[in-house]
């Protein structure tokens, strides 16, 4: 089975270059596809000039979001190899060794359809989480309380990760492996979300098919936490995108009723106003 790494770049050549130099000599990777998401700088020219034999650079033609770019790269990999393992990665990922990636590939090659490592972000450990109910998302919208609620109710306890493999509802979208056949079964990544909530969407689709998503607790990768996102999207714009994706997910995938959707809109609006006020006084 061929292994294809898909990386999305947007105005961030130097970070993408670092990852490419990190993995270009990994023998377990047969192909690296970088999808430039219609960068406004000269990223595309610089990427195309890199002398890496297994590298292919694609350009989206327009920036329609993370899922849109991932689908372009994934469909190209499927065109090339029909069936393959897809290594989905943000540009701001650091992998310690090829052996770690081989461990993940070996797990995926068995009975799992999605596997991810532990993600180290800002010296914290990020793993999988439970897919929220509509009311879980309402509570997460409450400023000053949402993060605490997520950590208490939607994150799994540390003891849950005591074995090598841990089954979870979904995993971080910054780095994971997925079988191309499964990606086709779930009809690829949903391009209606520009950014955020793609993890909950592919998680709930996988769950409905009674397939398994796992964390390999023996492998860690480093994520320069949201480096690319923070560089390109201002905080309030990020929040608007996040809440639009949240509402789309709850309405289209999580059977949220009218009252729950109303609460989501109200709590999101109130928090947005508070963010504007904070922005004015910063």
Secondary structure, 3 states (H helix, E strand, C coil): CEEEEEEEECCCHHHHHHHHHHHCCCCCCCEEEEEECCCCCCHHHHHHCCCCCCEEEEECCCCCCHHHHHHHHHHHHHHHHCCEEEEEECCCEEECCHHHHHHHHHHHCCCCCEEEEEEEECCEEECCECCCCHHHHHHHCCCCCHHHHHHHHHECCHHHHCCCEEEECECCCCEEEEEHHHHHHCCCCCCCCCCCCHHHHHHHHHHHCCCCEEEEEEEEEEECCCHHHHHHCCHHHHHHHHHHHHHHHHHHCCCCCHHHHHHHHHHHHHHHHHHHHHHHHC
